[in-house]
Amino acid sequence: MNFAADNELVLHVPDPAAAQSEQVMSPVARITTLVLSIALVACSTKPETPGTPATSEGPSAAATAIPYGANPSAGGTFVHDGVTLYYESYGEGEPLLVIHGNGGSIGTMAAQVAHFSRTYKVIAMDSRDHGRSSDSPGALTYEVMTDDLAALLDHLKVGPAYVLGWSDGGIEALLLGMRHPAKVKMIAAGAANLNPSDRALYPATLKLLGEMLASVPDSVRATAQGKRELKVMGMMAKEPNIAPAMLEKIRAPTLVMVADQDLIRIDHTLDIFEHLALGQLAVFPNATHMIIVDDPATLNGTVERFFATPFSRPKDRVADMMASYAKLLAALPK
């Protein structure tokens, strides 16, 4: 789940006059684009220096200088299932697939693309019915979008890949581990939900989604852009429908993440974690669903450490704790 606008493809503040001339842009898209643009401009005020840790101020200078999501020199297209899909790749090294959220695009994950392209070959794609990818004739589902991602890795002849997805991208990251396990090396899935009910989403989240769907005026609903928006947003009201037991199919080490003030229930995220054979859990303090923009340094650093560290976790929480406690006592001054 994510409420970024399809229109937000390049990291710049939209021209108000140009925005007014966009007759097909719904109020939802206009409001969301404005909010994201303000956040991204604010985040770009303190660029990080190469070779130094990123700060919590936001994306680096590189993230604002490169038009992620609208960069033909790094982009390409391919056709899968009759849909033309747009992707970009950056950096060298092992492949790392970055997956954006609902209504988003490559550009909404700019801070992640910029950070990880320093040490990985980062691959990001606009999902079907999103961004610069074409519209699809059939129903939009998380499973279909996940299969598009698998086709992208086949097209580029890379894999298995590290996978980082946030919001709807987190759902697709988990599904990639279930449906295409041979293509996945490690997974970092953030703010993902397994169903669209109040067992997974807070009441305020469901209220917001309903208001967004209802706010699209009839004059916009009949346009190509309006139909796209309704198709993309409407999917969140009906999907996903993943049984927690299905998560047990994932064999790749998986980091499950959520913010403590997220749109996704923390107890639902805990349920996801507890159904993973090789899972770790991270809850980001004092953060919201938009941590990817608000505090990318914390998110990126957590994922980077997970990907770079051989996977392990205590096999017996009591025995392992006591073993560590014994080491602590032995190391105390005599």
C-alpha positions as CSV (number, residue, x, y, z in Angstrom):
1,M,0.0,0.0,0.0
2,N,1.3,3.4,-0.9
3,F,-0.3,6.7,-1.9
4,A,2.3,8.1,-4.3
5,A,1.0,9.6,-7.6
6,D,1.7,8.1,-11.0
7,N,2.5,11.6,-12.1
8,E,5.5,11.9,-9.8
9,L,8.3,10.6,-12.0
10,V,11.1,13.1,-11.7
11,L,12.3,14.7,-8.5
12,H,11.2,18.3,-9.0
13,V,8.4,20.6,-8.0
14,P,5.6,20.5,-10.6
15,D,4.9,23.7,-12.4
16,P,1.5,24.9,-11.0
17,A,0.4,26.3,-14.3
18,A,1.3,23.0,-16.0
19,A,-0.6,21.1,-13.3
20,Q,-3.7,23.1,-13.9
21,S,-3.6,22.3,-17.6
22,E,-3.6,18.6,-16.8
23,Q,-7.4,18.1,-17.2
24,V,-7.1,14.3,-16.5
25,M,-5.2,14.7,-13.2
26,S,-7.6,13.9,-10.4
27,P,-7.6,15.7,-7.0
28,V,-6.1,12.7,-5.4
29,A,-3.1,12.8,-7.8
30,R,-2.7,16.6,-7.5
31,I,-2.7,16.5,-3.6
32,T,-0.4,13.5,-3.5
33,T,2.0,14.9,-6.0
34,L,2.2,18.2,-4.1
35,V,2.9,16.4,-0.8
36,L,5.6,14.2,-2.3
37,S,7.2,17.1,-4.1
38,I,7.4,19.2,-1.0
39,A,8.8,16.3,0.9
40,L,11.4,15.6,-1.7
41,V,12.5,19.2,-2.0
42,A,12.8,19.4,1.8
43,C,14.8,16.2,1.8
44,S,17.3,17.5,-0.8
45,T,18.5,20.5,1.3
46,K,21.4,18.7,3.0
47,P,23.2,16.4,0.5
48,E,25.4,13.7,1.9
49,T,29.1,13.7,1.1
50,P,30.4,10.6,-0.7
51,G,32.2,8.3,1.7
52,T,30.3,9.6,4.7
53,P,27.2,8.1,6.4
54,A,23.9,9.3,5.0
55,T,22.0,11.6,7.4
56,S,18.3,11.4,8.2
57,E,17.7,14.5,6.1
58,G,16.8,12.5,3.0
59,P,18.1,11.6,-0.4
60,S,21.6,12.4,-1.4
61,A,22.6,15.1,-4.0
62,A,23.0,12.3,-6.5
63,A,19.4,11.3,-5.9
64,T,18.2,14.8,-6.8
65,A,20.6,15.3,-9.7
66,I,19.7,12.1,-11.5
67,P,16.1,12.0,-12.8
68,Y,15.4,8.5,-11.6
69,G,12.4,7.2,-13.4
70,A,12.9,9.6,-16.3
71,N,16.4,8.8,-17.4
72,P,16.6,7.4,-20.9
73,S,20.4,6.9,-20.7
74,A,19.7,4.3,-17.9
75,G,16.4,3.0,-19.2
76,G,15.0,0.4,-21.4
77,T,11.7,-1.4,-22.2
78,F,10.6,-5.0,-22.8
79,V,7.3,-6.7,-23.4
80,H,5.8,-9.2,-21.1
81,D,2.3,-10.6,-21.2
82,G,1.4,-8.0,-23.9
83,V,2.4,-5.1,-21.6
84,T,5.4,-2.8,-22.4
85,L,7.4,-2.4,-19.1
86,Y,9.9,0.4,-18.5
87,Y,12.9,-0.1,-16.3
88,E,16.2,1.5,-15.3
89,S,19.5,0.1,-14.0
90,Y,22.4,1.7,-12.2
91,G,25.7,0.7,-10.7
92,E,27.8,-2.5,-10.9
93,G,27.9,-5.6,-8.7
94,E,25.4,-8.2,-7.7
95,P,21.8,-7.5,-8.8
96,L,19.4,-5.7,-6.4
97,L,15.8,-5.3,-7.5
98,V,14.0,-2.2,-6.0
99,I,10.2,-2.3,-6.1
100,H,8.0,0.8,-5.7
101,G,4.6,1.1,-4.0
102,N,1.1,1.6,-5.2
103,G,0.6,4.6,-7.5
104,G,4.4,5.1,-7.4
105,S,7.2,4.8,-9.9
106,I,11.0,4.3,-10.0
107,G,11.3,7.9,-9.0
108,T,9.6,7.5,-5.7
109,M,12.4,5.1,-4.7
110,A,15.1,7.5,-5.7
111,A,16.8,7.5,-2.3
112,Q,17.1,3.7,-2.3
113,V,18.3,3.5,-6.0
114,A,20.9,6.1,-5.4
115,H,22.2,4.5,-2.1
116,F,22.4,0.9,-3.2
117,S,23.8,1.6,-6.7
118,R,27.1,2.4,-5.0
119,T,27.7,-1.3,-4.3
120,Y,25.1,-3.2,-6.3
121,K,23.7,-3.3,-9.8
122,V,20.3,-1.7,-9.0
123,I,17.4,-2.6,-11.2
124,A,14.0,-0.8,-10.8
125,M,10.9,-1.0,-12.9
126,D,7.6,0.9,-13.3
127,S,4.9,-1.7,-12.6
128,R,2.3,-2.2,-15.2
129,D,-0.4,0.5,-15.1
130,H,2.2,2.7,-13.4
131,G,4.7,5.4,-14.4
132,R,6.1,4.9,-17.9
133,S,5.0,1.3,-18.3
134,S,1.9,0.8,-20.4
135,D,-1.6,0.0,-19.2
136,S,-2.8,-3.6,-19.1
137,P,-6.1,-4.9,-20.5
138,G,-6.9,-7.3,-17.7
139,A,-7.3,-7.1,-14.0
140,L,-4.4,-5.8,-12.0
141,T,-3.1,-8.1,-9.3
142,Y,0.0,-8.4,-7.1
143,E,0.7,-11.8,-8.6
144,V,0.7,-10.4,-12.2
145,M,3.0,-7.6,-11.2
146,T,5.3,-10.1,-9.4
147,D,5.5,-12.2,-12.5
148,D,6.5,-9.1,-14.5
149,L,9.4,-8.6,-12.1
150,A,10.5,-12.2,-12.7
151,A,10.3,-11.6,-16.4
152,L,12.5,-8.5,-16.0
153,L,15.2,-10.5,-14.3
154,D,15.0,-13.1,-17.2
155,H,15.1,-10.3,-19.8
156,L,18.3,-8.9,-18.2
157,K,19.7,-12.4,-17.6
158,V,20.5,-11.7,-14.0
159,G,19.8,-13.4,-10.7
160,P,19.3,-14.6,-8.1
161,A,18.8,-11.0,-6.9
162,Y,18.6,-9.2,-3.6
163,V,15.1,-7.7,-3.4
164,L,14.0,-4.6,-1.7
165,G,10.3,-3.6,-1.8
166,W,8.3,-1.1,0.2
167,S,4.5,-1.0,0.6
168,D,3.0,-2.7,-2.4
169,G,6.6,-3.4,-3.4
170,G,7.0,-5.3,-0.1
171,I,4.0,-7.5,-1.0
172,E,5.5,-8.2,-4.4
173,A,8.9,-8.9,-2.8
174,L,7.3,-11.6,-0.6
175,L,5.4,-13.0,-3.6
176,L,8.6,-13.2,-5.6
177,G,10.0,-15.4,-2.9
178,M,7.0,-17.6,-3.0
179,R,6.4,-17.8,-6.8
180,H,9.9,-17.5,-8.1
181,P,12.3,-18.7,-5.3
182,A,15.2,-19.4,-7.7
183,K,15.3,-15.7,-8.6
184,V,15.7,-14.5,-5.1
185,K,18.8,-14.3,-2.9
186,M,17.6,-12.2,0.1
187,I,14.4,-10.2,0.6
188,A,13.8,-6.9,2.5
189,A,10.0,-6.3,2.5
190,G,8.7,-3.2,4.2
191,A,5.1,-2.1,5.1
192,A,3.5,-5.1,3.4
193,N,0.1,-6.5,4.1
194,L,-1.3,-9.9,3.3
195,N,-5.0,-8.8,3.1
196,P,-6.9,-5.5,2.8
197,S,-8.9,-6.0,6.0
198,D,-8.8,-4.3,9.4
199,R,-6.7,-7.3,10.6
200,A,-3.9,-5.9,8.5
201,L,-4.7,-2.2,8.1
202,Y,-5.6,0.4,10.8
203,P,-9.1,1.9,10.6
204,A,-7.6,5.3,9.6
205,T,-5.9,3.6,6.7
206,L,-9.1,2.0,5.4
207,K,-10.9,5.3,5.9
208,L,-8.3,7.1,3.8
209,L,-8.4,4.6,1.0
210,G,-12.2,4.9,0.8
211,E,-12.1,8.7,0.7
212,M,-9.4,8.6,-2.0
213,L,-11.5,6.3,-4.2
214,A,-14.7,8.4,-3.6
215,S,-12.9,11.7,-4.3
216,V,-12.3,11.0,-8.0
217,P,-15.0,13.0,-9.8
218,D,-17.1,11.5,-12.6
219,S,-15.5,13.8,-15.2
220,V,-12.1,12.2,-14.4
221,R,-13.3,8.6,-14.0
222,A,-14.0,8.4,-17.8
223,T,-10.5,9.6,-18.8
224,A,-7.6,7.3,-19.5
225,Q,-5.7,8.7,-16.5
226,G,-8.8,8.4,-14.3
227,K,-9.3,4.8,-15.2
228,R,-5.7,4.1,-14.5
229,E,-5.9,5.7,-11.0
230,L,-9.1,3.9,-10.1
231,K,-7.6,0.6,-11.3
232,V,-4.5,1.0,-9.3
233,M,-6.1,2.3,-6.1
234,G,-9.0,0.0,-6.4
235,M,-6.7,-3.0,-6.3
236,M,-5.8,-2.1,-2.7
237,A,-9.4,-2.4,-1.6
238,K,-9.6,-6.0,-2.8
239,E,-6.1,-7.4,-2.6
240,P,-3.8,-9.0,-1.7
241,N,-5.3,-12.2,-0.4
242,I,-2.3,-14.2,0.9
243,A,-2.7,-16.9,3.5
244,P,0.0,-16.5,6.2
245,A,0.9,-20.2,5.7
246,M,2.0,-19.4,2.2
247,L,4.9,-17.4,3.6
248,E,6.4,-20.7,4.7
249,K,7.3,-21.4,1.0
250,I,9.9,-18.6,1.1
251,R,13.3,-20.1,1.5
252,A,15.3,-16.9,1.1
253,P,16.4,-15.0,4.2
254,T,13.8,-12.3,4.7
255,L,13.8,-9.0,6.6
256,V,10.3,-7.8,7.4
257,M,10.1,-4.1,8.2
258,V,7.4,-1.7,9.4
259,A,7.3,1.8,11.0
260,D,5.9,2.3,14.4
261,Q,3.4,4.8,13.0
262,D,2.8,2.9,9.8
263,L,-0.5,2.4,7.8
264,I,0.1,-1.3,8.3
265,R,-0.7,-2.8,11.7
266,I,2.4,-3.8,13.7
267,D,0.8,-7.0,14.9
268,H,0.1,-8.0,11.3
269,T,3.7,-7.4,10.4
270,L,4.7,-9.6,13.4
271,D,2.4,-12.3,12.0
272,I,4.2,-12.2,8.7
273,F,7.6,-12.5,10.5
274,E,6.4,-15.5,12.6
275,H,5.4,-17.4,9.4
276,L,8.9,-17.1,7.8
277,A,11.4,-19.9,8.1
278,L,14.3,-17.5,7.8
279,G,13.0,-14.2,9.0
280,Q,14.2,-11.1,10.9
281,L,12.1,-8.2,12.1
282,A,12.7,-4.5,12.2
283,V,10.3,-1.8,13.6
284,F,11.5,1.7,12.9
285,P,10.8,4.1,15.8
286,N,9.2,7.5,15.3
287,A,8.6,6.8,11.6
288,T,5.6,6.6,9.2
289,H,4.8,4.8,6.0
290,M,6.9,7.4,4.2
291,I,10.2,6.5,5.9
292,I,11.6,5.9,2.4
293,V,11.5,9.7,1.9
294,D,11.5,11.0,5.5
295,D,14.5,9.0,6.8
296,P,16.1,6.9,4.0
297,A,19.4,6.7,5.9
298,T,17.8,4.6,8.6
299,L,15.9,2.4,6.2
300,N,18.8,2.0,3.8
301,G,21.3,1.3,6.5
302,T,19.1,-1.4,8.0
303,V,18.6,-3.1,4.7
304,E,22.3,-2.7,3.7
305,R,23.4,-4.4,7.0
306,F,21.0,-7.2,6.5
307,F,22.1,-7.9,2.9
308,A,25.8,-7.7,3.8
309,T,25.7,-10.0,6.8
310,P,25.5,-13.8,6.6
311,F,22.1,-14.7,7.8
312,S,21.7,-16.1,11.3
313,R,19.3,-15.8,14.2
314,P,19.1,-17.5,17.6
315,K,18.0,-21.1,17.4
316,D,16.9,-21.2,21.0
317,R,16.0,-17.9,22.6
318,V,16.7,-19.0,26.1
319,A,19.8,-21.1,25.6
320,D,21.4,-18.6,23.2
321,M,20.6,-15.8,25.7
322,M,22.2,-17.7,28.5
323,A,25.3,-18.5,26.4
324,S,25.7,-14.8,25.7
325,Y,25.1,-13.9,29.4
326,A,27.8,-16.4,30.4
327,K,30.2,-14.7,28.0
328,L,29.4,-11.3,29.5
329,L,30.1,-12.6,33.0
330,A,33.3,-14.2,32.0
331,A,34.5,-10.9,30.4
332,L,33.9,-8.8,33.6
333,P,36.9,-7.5,35.4
334,K,38.0,-9.8,38.3
